[in-house]
Amino acid sequence: MKLSERKSYSSSLSPSMVTGIVVAFCGGLRAAGVSVSTGETIDAVAALAAVDASRRDLVRAALRAALVKGDTHDDAFDRLFELFFPAPRAGRQEAEPERTDGSRRPEVEDLRDQLTEALRQGDDDSVAVALEDAVEHWAGIDEATAGSERHHLQRVLRRLDLGRVLHQLMRGSPDRTELERQLDNAQAHAQLEEVLRILEQLVRERLHDTGGHDAVPRPHTEQLQDLPVMYAAPHELAALRGAVRPLARHIATRLGRRRRGRGRLDMRRTIRDSMSSGGVLHTPRMRRRHPSKPDLVVLCDVSGSVAQFAPFTLSLLHALHEEFRRVRSWVFIDGIVEVTDFLEAAPGVVDVHHLLGRRGLVAGDGRSDYGRAFAEHLRRWPDAVTGKTTVLVIGDARTHDRVPALAETKELYRLSRRLYWFNPEPRREWDTGDSSLSLYAAHATRVFEVSTLRQLGDAVTHIAA
C-alpha cells in the first residue's frame, strides 16, 4: 500500500481496512520485541485518522508518537514501517524482464491472487511456493548485487502489495454475522503476520546462501535450545516462540515413557512366585507404578528483564497442562494477579504486554516486591496451596533493596508438597548485586537455572515427574 498515493489509501480502503493494516503493523512490532498494548494500537488508529494520509512523513510521525517509547525501538519501527508502508517508486513500473531460460516471470496480479487463494484455503505448501517465487523473481538477490535484508525485502513487498492481499482476505459474504466478520479479520491479520515472517526468513536465507553482507543467519534448532532467552535478539525471540510447542510435545513424550515404565523390582512377589518352581527365580515381578499428577501453583515475576522470559515458561507449563492435575498461575511485580484463564485461552506464547496491562499488577513503584506479592497471595488465596500442591516460583530473586520474602517463602514451603524455584538468570549472576537467591534456596526443594529452553525443558520434566 502506497500512502503517498492518496487514492490508493484513503479512497480504495475503508476505515476497517485501515484499522486492519495498523493492527497487523502493531502485531509485527510485537513480534520484533516492541511492547505494544491494545490501548496503544487504538491510539495509533486514532492518530492515523487525524493526519493527512497522503503525506507519508505525517503517517510515520503519527504512528511513531503512538507506538515508540524509546530509542531502542527505532530500528524495529523503521524496518516495519518500510515493509507496511513502502515509499512509492518514481515513474512507471518497469516491465517484467525475461528470465535467462526465455520464459517470463509471473505477473504480479497472478502471483498475488495465487497467494491470496492459498491463504484462504489454508494451503501452507502453496503459500510457501508463492512466496519463494516472489523472493526469487523480485528480491534481486545475487552474488554481485546483494544488499541489505531490508532493501531486498522492500522490493518483494512493493510488488506483492500486502495491503491489497489483506483487503482481499478480509472480504467475505455480506451475510456474515458480526462475530464471523471479526473472526475472519483476526485470521487475516494473523496470516499476514505469518507471510511477513516467512518472507523475512526466505530473504535472510537467500542472502546467507549468496554471502550477503547484511544477512542474519537463522538459528538452528540445537542453537535455539541453548540460546539465553533474556539476551535474545528480536529475530531470535521470534524463533524461540516457535520452539515452545515442539518442546512441550517432546516433554510430554518423555514423561509418558517414564510413567509407562515397569517400576522397581518387587522381591517379595518374585520370591513367592518362585515357590512353584522349587525356588528358582525365573520370573521377576515389578512393583506397580502409581503415577500421580501434582497440582501446580505458579508465581511468576514479570518485572524488568525477567518479563522477557516469563511468557515462555508460562506458555510451556500451560501447554503441558495435561501433565498436571491442575495448573493455576499468578504474575506479580509489587502487586499480584491470577492469569490462569488468560493463559488457558492463549494459543501460543503470550505477549508480555498483555500480562503487564493487568489491573492490580503494579501496586506501588513498579519494582518487584516478593514480600508484598507473596503475602498478598497467602491472604487473598489461602486455599490455593495445600499438601498436594507443587509451588513453582519463577524469578531472579532480586530484592531492589527491600527485605527478602523469607517468612512468606517459608510459609509457602510449609503448606506445599514441594517448592521449586526457576531462575532465568545465568548461575554466575546468582547472589550478585541485590540477588538473594541463596536465602530463598534454604526454603525451596530445589533451585533450577532456566536461562535457556533446554534447561527450562529439563526443569519442567523434573517437577512434572
C-alpha positions as CSV (number, residue, x, y, z in Angstrom):
1,M,0.0,0.0,0.0
2,K,1.4,3.4,-1.0
3,L,0.4,6.0,1.4
4,S,1.7,8.8,-0.8
5,E,-0.9,8.0,-3.4
6,R,-4.0,9.3,-1.7
7,K,-6.5,7.5,-3.8
8,S,-4.9,4.1,-3.1
9,Y,-5.1,4.7,0.6
10,S,-8.0,6.9,1.6
11,S,-10.4,6.1,-1.2
12,S,-10.0,2.4,-2.0
13,L,-9.6,1.3,1.6
14,S,-12.4,1.6,4.1
15,P,-11.7,2.6,7.7
16,S,-11.9,-1.0,8.7
17,M,-9.2,-1.9,6.2
18,V,-7.0,0.9,7.5
19,T,-7.6,-0.4,11.1
20,G,-6.7,-3.9,10.0
21,I,-3.4,-2.8,8.5
22,V,-2.5,-0.8,11.6
23,V,-3.3,-3.8,13.8
24,A,-1.1,-6.0,11.6
25,F,1.7,-3.4,11.8
26,C,1.4,-3.4,15.6
27,G,1.5,-7.2,15.6
28,G,4.7,-7.0,13.6
29,L,6.2,-4.7,16.2
30,R,5.3,-7.1,19.0
31,A,6.9,-10.0,17.0
32,A,10.1,-7.8,16.8
33,G,10.2,-7.4,20.6
34,V,8.4,-4.0,20.9
35,S,5.7,-4.0,23.6
36,V,2.5,-2.6,22.1
37,S,-0.7,-2.8,24.1
38,T,-4.3,-2.9,22.8
39,G,-4.7,0.7,24.0
40,E,-1.7,1.9,22.1
41,T,-3.0,0.1,19.0
42,I,-6.2,2.1,19.3
43,D,-4.2,5.3,19.8
44,A,-2.3,4.5,16.6
45,V,-5.5,4.1,14.6
46,A,-6.9,7.4,16.0
47,A,-3.6,9.2,15.3
48,L,-3.6,7.9,11.7
49,A,-7.1,9.2,11.2
50,A,-6.1,12.7,12.4
51,V,-3.4,13.3,9.8
52,D,-3.2,13.7,6.0
53,A,-2.8,10.1,4.8
54,S,-1.3,11.3,1.5
55,R,1.8,12.6,3.4
56,R,3.9,9.6,4.3
57,D,6.0,11.7,6.7
58,L,3.0,12.6,8.8
59,V,1.8,9.0,8.8
60,R,5.3,7.9,10.1
61,A,5.3,10.7,12.7
62,A,1.7,9.8,13.9
63,L,2.5,6.1,14.3
64,R,5.8,6.8,16.0
65,A,4.2,9.1,18.5
66,A,1.6,6.5,19.4
67,L,3.8,3.3,19.5
68,V,7.5,4.1,20.1
69,K,8.6,4.6,23.7
70,G,12.4,4.8,23.4
71,D,15.4,4.9,21.1
72,T,15.9,1.1,21.4
73,H,12.7,0.6,19.4
74,D,13.6,2.9,16.5
75,D,15.2,0.2,14.3
76,A,12.3,-2.2,14.6
77,F,9.8,0.6,13.9
78,D,11.7,1.9,10.9
79,R,12.1,-1.6,9.4
80,L,8.4,-2.5,9.7
81,F,7.2,0.9,8.6
82,E,9.1,0.4,5.3
83,L,7.6,-3.0,5.0
84,F,4.0,-2.0,5.6
85,F,4.1,1.5,4.0
86,P,6.8,1.4,1.3
87,A,7.7,4.6,-0.4
88,P,6.3,4.9,-4.0
89,R,8.7,4.4,-6.8
90,A,9.2,7.2,-9.3
91,G,7.9,6.7,-12.8
92,R,6.1,3.7,-14.2
93,Q,6.7,0.2,-13.1
94,E,9.3,-1.5,-15.1
95,A,8.2,-4.2,-17.5
96,E,8.7,-7.8,-16.4
97,P,12.1,-8.8,-17.7
98,E,12.8,-12.0,-19.4
99,R,14.4,-14.9,-17.5
100,T,17.6,-16.4,-18.7
101,D,15.7,-19.5,-19.9
102,G,13.5,-17.4,-22.1
103,S,10.3,-17.7,-20.0
104,R,8.7,-14.6,-18.5
105,R,8.5,-14.0,-14.7
106,P,5.0,-14.5,-13.2
107,E,2.7,-11.5,-13.5
108,V,2.2,-9.6,-10.2
109,E,-1.6,-9.9,-10.2
110,D,-1.4,-13.7,-10.9
111,L,1.0,-14.3,-8.1
112,R,-0.9,-12.1,-5.7
113,D,-4.1,-13.9,-6.5
114,Q,-2.3,-17.3,-6.1
115,L,-1.1,-16.2,-2.6
116,T,-4.5,-14.9,-1.5
117,E,-6.3,-18.1,-2.6
118,A,-3.7,-20.3,-0.9
119,L,-4.1,-18.3,2.3
120,R,-7.9,-18.6,2.1
121,Q,-7.7,-22.4,1.6
122,G,-5.1,-22.8,4.4
123,D,-2.7,-24.4,1.9
124,D,0.7,-23.9,3.6
125,D,2.6,-25.6,0.8
126,S,1.1,-23.3,-1.9
127,V,1.7,-20.3,0.3
128,A,5.4,-21.3,0.6
129,V,5.7,-21.8,-3.2
130,A,4.2,-18.4,-3.9
131,L,6.4,-16.6,-1.5
132,E,9.5,-18.5,-2.8
133,D,8.6,-17.4,-6.3
134,A,8.2,-13.8,-5.2
135,V,11.6,-13.7,-3.5
136,E,13.3,-15.5,-6.4
137,H,11.8,-13.1,-9.0
138,W,11.6,-9.7,-7.3
139,A,14.1,-9.6,-4.4
140,G,17.0,-9.0,-6.8
141,I,19.5,-11.2,-4.8
142,D,22.6,-12.4,-6.5
143,E,26.3,-12.6,-5.6
144,A,27.1,-9.4,-7.4
145,T,24.4,-7.1,-6.1
146,A,23.4,-8.4,-2.7
147,G,22.4,-5.5,-0.5
148,S,20.7,-5.2,2.9
149,E,18.0,-7.6,4.0
150,R,15.6,-4.6,4.3
151,H,16.4,-3.5,0.7
152,H,15.6,-6.9,-0.8
153,L,12.5,-7.4,1.4
154,Q,11.1,-4.0,0.3
155,R,11.5,-5.0,-3.4
156,V,9.3,-8.0,-2.8
157,L,6.7,-6.2,-0.7
158,R,6.4,-3.4,-3.1
159,R,5.4,-5.8,-5.8
160,L,3.1,-8.0,-3.7
161,D,1.3,-5.1,-2.0
162,L,0.3,-6.9,1.1
163,G,-2.3,-4.2,1.9
164,R,-4.2,-5.4,-1.1
165,V,-3.8,-9.1,-0.1
166,L,-5.2,-8.2,3.4
167,H,-8.1,-6.4,1.7
168,Q,-8.9,-9.5,-0.4
169,L,-8.6,-11.8,2.6
170,M,-11.0,-9.7,4.7
171,R,-13.7,-9.6,2.0
172,G,-16.4,-12.1,2.6
173,S,-20.1,-12.8,2.2
174,P,-22.3,-9.8,3.1
175,D,-24.5,-12.3,5.0
176,R,-21.8,-12.9,7.7
177,T,-22.7,-12.1,11.3
178,E,-20.6,-9.6,13.1
179,L,-18.8,-12.4,15.0
180,E,-18.0,-14.2,11.8
181,R,-16.6,-11.0,10.3
182,Q,-14.4,-10.3,13.3
183,L,-13.1,-13.9,13.3
184,D,-12.3,-13.6,9.6
185,N,-10.5,-10.3,10.1
186,A,-8.5,-11.7,13.0
187,Q,-7.5,-14.7,10.9
188,A,-6.4,-12.4,8.0
189,H,-4.2,-10.3,10.3
190,A,-2.6,-13.5,11.7
191,Q,-2.0,-14.8,8.2
192,L,-0.4,-11.5,7.1
193,E,2.0,-11.6,10.0
194,E,3.0,-15.2,9.1
195,V,3.6,-14.1,5.5
196,L,5.9,-11.3,6.7
197,R,7.8,-13.8,8.9
198,I,8.2,-16.3,6.0
199,L,9.3,-13.6,3.6
200,E,11.9,-12.2,6.1
201,Q,13.2,-15.8,6.6
202,L,13.4,-16.5,2.9
203,V,15.3,-13.3,2.1
204,R,17.6,-13.9,5.0
205,E,18.4,-17.4,3.9
206,R,18.9,-16.4,0.3
207,L,21.3,-13.6,1.4
208,H,23.1,-16.0,3.6
209,D,23.5,-18.5,0.7
210,T,24.9,-15.8,-1.6
211,G,27.2,-14.3,1.0
212,G,25.1,-11.1,1.5
213,H,26.9,-8.9,4.0
214,D,23.7,-7.9,5.9
215,A,22.3,-11.4,6.3
216,V,21.4,-12.7,9.7
217,P,21.7,-16.5,10.0
218,R,18.7,-18.3,11.2
219,P,19.3,-20.1,14.4
220,H,19.3,-23.9,14.1
221,T,17.2,-26.0,16.5
222,E,20.2,-27.0,18.6
223,Q,21.3,-23.4,18.8
224,L,17.8,-22.3,19.9
225,Q,17.8,-24.9,22.7
226,D,20.9,-23.3,24.2
227,L,20.2,-19.6,23.4
228,P,19.9,-17.4,26.6
229,V,16.4,-16.2,26.3
230,M,16.9,-13.0,28.4
231,Y,19.6,-11.8,26.0
232,A,18.0,-12.9,22.7
233,A,17.7,-10.5,19.8
234,P,14.2,-9.8,18.3
235,H,14.6,-12.2,15.4
236,E,15.8,-14.9,17.8
237,L,12.9,-14.3,20.1
238,A,10.5,-15.0,17.2
239,A,12.3,-18.3,16.5
240,L,12.1,-19.2,20.2
241,R,8.4,-18.6,20.3
242,G,8.0,-21.2,17.5
243,A,10.1,-23.7,19.5
244,V,7.8,-23.7,22.6
245,R,5.1,-26.0,21.3
246,P,7.6,-28.6,19.9
247,L,9.4,-28.5,23.2
248,A,6.1,-29.2,25.0
249,R,5.4,-32.2,22.8
250,H,8.9,-33.5,23.5
251,I,8.5,-33.2,27.2
252,A,5.1,-34.9,27.1
253,T,6.6,-37.8,25.3
254,R,9.5,-38.1,27.8
255,L,7.0,-38.0,30.7
256,G,4.8,-40.6,29.0
257,R,7.7,-43.1,28.6
258,R,8.8,-42.5,32.2
259,R,5.3,-43.1,33.6
260,R,4.8,-46.2,31.5
261,G,8.0,-47.7,32.8
262,R,7.9,-51.1,34.7
263,G,9.0,-49.7,38.0
264,R,11.3,-51.3,40.6
265,L,11.8,-55.0,41.3
266,D,9.3,-56.4,43.9
267,M,11.4,-59.0,45.7
268,R,8.6,-60.3,47.9
269,R,6.3,-61.2,44.9
270,T,9.2,-62.6,42.9
271,I,10.3,-65.0,45.7
272,R,6.7,-66.0,46.4
273,D,6.1,-66.8,42.7
274,S,9.3,-68.9,42.6
275,M,7.9,-71.4,45.1
276,S,6.1,-73.2,42.3
277,S,9.4,-73.9,40.6
278,G,11.3,-75.0,43.6
279,G,12.7,-71.6,44.5
280,V,14.2,-70.8,41.0
281,L,13.8,-67.1,40.4
282,H,12.8,-67.3,36.8
283,T,10.1,-64.6,36.6
284,P,10.9,-61.2,38.1
285,R,7.9,-59.3,39.4
286,M,7.9,-55.5,39.3
287,R,6.3,-53.0,41.6
288,R,3.1,-51.5,40.2
289,R,3.6,-47.8,39.4
290,H,1.1,-45.3,40.7
291,P,1.7,-42.2,38.7
292,S,0.3,-39.1,40.3
293,K,-0.2,-35.7,38.7
294,P,0.5,-32.8,41.1
295,D,-1.4,-29.7,41.5
296,L,0.8,-26.8,40.3
297,V,0.7,-23.2,41.6
298,V,2.9,-20.8,39.6
299,L,4.1,-17.5,41.0
300,C,5.9,-15.6,38.2
301,D,7.8,-12.4,38.4
302,V,7.1,-10.2,35.3
303,S,9.2,-7.2,36.2
304,G,12.1,-5.7,34.4
305,S,14.3,-8.0,32.2
306,V,12.6,-11.1,33.7
307,A,9.5,-10.1,31.8
308,Q,11.0,-11.3,28.5
309,F,11.5,-14.8,29.9
310,A,8.2,-15.2,31.8
311,P,5.9,-15.8,28.8
312,F,7.9,-18.7,27.6
313,T,7.7,-20.5,31.0
314,L,4.0,-19.8,31.5
315,S,3.1,-20.8,28.0
316,L,5.1,-24.1,28.2
317,L,3.5,-25.0,31.5
318,H,0.0,-24.4,30.2
319,A,0.8,-26.3,27.0
320,L,1.7,-29.2,29.4
321,H,-1.5,-28.8,31.5
322,E,-2.4,-32.5,30.9
323,E,0.8,-33.5,32.8
324,F,-0.5,-31.8,35.9
325,R,-3.8,-32.4,37.7
326,R,-4.4,-28.6,37.7
327,V,-2.3,-25.5,36.9
328,R,-3.1,-22.1,38.4
329,S,-0.8,-19.2,37.6
330,W,-0.2,-15.8,39.1
331,V,2.0,-13.0,37.9
332,F,3.4,-10.3,40.2
333,I,5.6,-7.2,40.4
334,D,4.7,-5.4,43.6
335,G,1.1,-6.5,43.2
336,I,-0.2,-9.9,42.2
337,V,-3.0,-11.1,39.8
338,E,-4.2,-14.5,38.7
339,V,-3.9,-15.2,35.0
340,T,-5.0,-18.8,34.8
341,D,-7.9,-18.3,32.5
342,F,-6.0,-15.9,30.2
343,L,-3.2,-18.4,29.7
344,E,-5.5,-21.3,29.1
345,A,-7.1,-19.3,26.2
346,A,-3.8,-18.2,24.7
347,P,-2.9,-20.2,21.6
348,G,0.9,-19.7,21.8
349,V,3.5,-17.7,23.6
350,V,1.6,-14.8,25.2
351,D,2.6,-11.2,24.6
352,V,4.1,-9.9,27.8
353,H,2.4,-6.6,27.4
354,H,-0.9,-8.3,27.8
355,L,0.3,-9.5,31.2
356,L,1.7,-6.2,32.2
357,G,-1.6,-4.5,31.5
358,R,-3.5,-6.5,34.1
359,R,-5.1,-4.3,36.8
360,G,-3.5,-4.8,40.2
361,L,-0.2,-6.0,39.0
362,V,1.5,-2.7,39.9
363,A,0.6,-1.6,43.4
364,G,3.4,0.8,44.2
365,D,6.6,1.9,42.4
366,G,6.6,-0.9,39.8
367,R,9.7,-2.7,41.1
368,S,9.4,-6.3,42.1
369,D,8.5,-6.9,45.7
370,Y,8.4,-10.6,46.6
371,G,7.4,-10.0,50.2
372,R,4.4,-7.9,49.4
373,A,3.3,-10.1,46.5
374,F,3.7,-13.4,48.4
375,A,2.0,-12.0,51.5
376,E,-1.0,-10.9,49.3
377,H,-1.2,-14.3,47.7
378,L,-1.3,-16.0,51.1
379,R,-4.0,-13.6,52.2
380,R,-6.3,-13.5,49.2
381,W,-6.0,-17.1,48.1
382,P,-5.5,-19.1,51.3
383,D,-6.7,-22.4,49.9
384,A,-4.6,-22.3,46.7
385,V,-1.6,-24.1,48.3
386,T,-2.2,-27.5,50.0
387,G,-0.3,-30.6,50.9
388,K,-0.9,-31.9,47.4
389,T,0.4,-28.7,45.7
390,T,3.7,-28.1,44.0
391,V,4.6,-24.4,44.1
392,L,6.8,-23.0,41.4
393,V,8.4,-19.6,41.8
394,I,9.8,-18.0,38.6
395,G,12.1,-15.0,39.2
396,D,15.5,-13.6,39.6
397,A,15.2,-13.3,43.5
398,R,16.4,-9.6,43.4
399,T,15.3,-7.5,46.3
400,H,15.7,-4.0,45.0
401,D,16.9,-3.0,48.5
402,R,13.7,-4.4,50.1
403,V,13.5,-7.0,52.8
404,P,13.6,-10.5,51.2
405,A,10.3,-12.5,51.4
406,L,11.9,-15.2,53.6
407,A,9.0,-15.7,56.0
408,E,6.4,-15.8,53.2
409,T,8.5,-18.3,51.2
410,K,9.0,-20.4,54.3
411,E,5.2,-20.5,54.8
412,L,4.5,-21.5,51.1
413,Y,7.1,-24.2,51.5
414,R,5.5,-25.5,54.7
415,L,2.0,-25.5,53.2
416,S,3.0,-27.2,49.9
417,R,4.1,-30.6,48.8
418,R,7.2,-29.2,47.2
419,L,8.5,-25.7,46.3
420,Y,10.8,-25.2,43.3
421,W,12.5,-22.0,42.1
422,F,13.2,-21.3,38.5
423,N,15.8,-18.5,37.9
424,P,16.2,-17.3,34.3
425,E,19.5,-15.6,35.1
426,P,22.7,-17.5,34.4
427,R,24.1,-19.2,37.5
428,R,27.2,-16.9,37.5
429,E,24.9,-13.9,38.3
430,W,23.2,-15.5,41.3
431,D,23.9,-13.8,44.6
432,T,25.5,-10.8,42.9
433,G,24.2,-7.3,43.5
434,D,20.8,-7.4,45.2
435,S,20.2,-11.1,44.3
436,S,19.2,-13.1,47.4
437,L,18.7,-16.5,45.8
438,S,20.8,-18.4,48.4
439,L,18.5,-17.1,51.2
440,Y,15.4,-18.3,49.3
441,A,17.0,-21.6,48.4
442,A,17.0,-22.6,52.0
443,H,13.2,-22.7,51.8
444,A,13.0,-24.5,48.4
445,T,13.0,-28.1,47.5
446,R,15.4,-27.3,44.6
447,V,16.5,-24.3,42.6
448,F,17.0,-24.5,38.8
449,E,18.8,-22.4,36.4
450,V,16.5,-22.0,33.4
451,S,18.2,-19.4,31.2
452,T,17.8,-21.5,28.0
453,L,14.9,-23.6,26.6
454,R,16.9,-26.8,27.1
455,Q,17.3,-26.0,30.8
456,L,13.7,-25.0,31.1
457,G,12.6,-28.3,29.5
458,D,14.7,-30.3,31.8
459,A,13.5,-28.5,34.8
460,V,9.8,-28.8,33.9
461,T,10.3,-32.6,33.2
462,H,11.7,-32.9,36.7
463,I,8.9,-31.2,38.6
464,A,6.2,-32.9,36.5
465,A,7.6,-36.4,37.0
